[in-house]
Amino acid sequence: MPKLGKHEKKILQLMLKNDTPTGQPNPIWFDLYNTYDINYGTLPKKYQTKFRQEQTLRQSLYRLTKKGLIAPILITQQNSPLPSPKAYGYLFYSLTLPGRLVAKNLPEKQTLTDPKDIEKTLTHLYNMGHNQVTLNQIRETLWTLTAKKFISQNEFDKHWNPTKLGLTLQNYAFCRERMGKYDGRRKYILRDRV
């Protein structure tokens, strides 16, 4: 199975749902706009927050086309040049036979963690008397509290790598400081959060 990004997997799953009869043209952009909540008002696209998301999806469609998993359906007037799929994309795509096989073999997305798991972890650390914690302490406690949701600690480490956990913690409104002048690690002040 080819290596696929999360947007590419989602596109294949959306196309598989609407692939009856097999190989029919699919106006995938309607599904993508609904799935990713892309909605433009009266402002030009470049001034709207979802423009970058749309560009990412266009790149995903282009990569799937290059891998031969989907095929563009070209509907153009005679003697008009074909648009570049990398820049603009096409309006209609269809699943190829390899694309259909890959889409059928994609696992259904399973939610490994509940958003409340982070909240429970921070509350647990605070109740244990910690006012300041490091990212490693948060990860260790999170593993202790959610171990049964993962097959192994290796799977947990892949899911909650330090970068992802650090970015997730930015959504919580508590203070974060450097450990020291020359130490780039962060400490999180829990008294401001809990």
Number of C-alpha atoms within 10 A of each C-alpha: 9 8 7 15 11 8 15 20 19 18 21 24 21 17 24 21 9 18 16 11 7 13 18 15 20 21 16 19 18 11 15 17 16 10 12 12 11 16 12 14 7 6 8 9 14 9 9 14 12 17 15 12 13 17 15 13 19 19 18 22 26 23 18 22 20 11 15 14 22 24 21 19 15 13 10 10 8 6 6 7 8 11 12 10 16 15 11 12 18 22 16 16 22 25 26 18 14 14 23 20 14 18 22 13 11 13 9 8 8 6 8 13 14 10 10 9 13 21 15 14 21 21 16 16 18 18 11 9 10 14 16 17 17 15 16 14 14 21 20 11 17 21 18 11 15 16 14 11 14 15 9 10 12 10 14 19 13 10 14 17 12 15 10 11 16 15 10 13 17 11 8 11 11 14 14 17 12 13 13 10 6 7 8 10 12 17 19 21 18 20 12 11 15 13
